[in-house]
Amino acid sequence: MENTKAEATAETILVVDDNPGVLKVVADILERAGFHVIAVESGDAALRQAEANRRIDLLLSDIDMPNISGPDLGQMLKTARPELRVMLMSGGASGNLLVLNYGWAYIQKPFVAQKLVQMVTHVLHSPNRSQQGGQEFDIRKVDRDS
């Protein structure tokens, strides 16, 4: 009975990556950390899951995927769910530049499991809806300090 209660209060993360191996590893890390994980291999499948699931607290998506990119998926889901938090991941070097346009958190693959959990927790609990404070560059911080 306690597992059901914990599961009911666990934050739900929609993880999207077109690499099945990476998807499984990321989902396993987050599940072991106590999150409820919905893992899918495409943007189209993510959109279907978003329709079917009332609660999704965070989208954690690979940036470069066929058909629907991670940033495009994030924009689509945020239109219907403005409260949704978005975090992107990539093995490529250009992730920070893409994320700068959206203000979403970014983590570079490969990453250490502990760092992933820390960043996800930060993004979920950050009072700032722009979710700054992870591994990304925020031009607004530079402007405020000038």
Protein Blocks (a to p, Z undefined) as FASTA:
>chain_A
ZZmmmmmmpccdddddfbfklmmmmmmmmmmnopacdddfbfklmmmmmmmpmbafbdcd
dfbdghiafklmmmmmmmmmmmbccddddfbfklmmmmmmnopacddddddfklmmmmmm
mmmmpmblnlpaiacddfklmmmmZZ
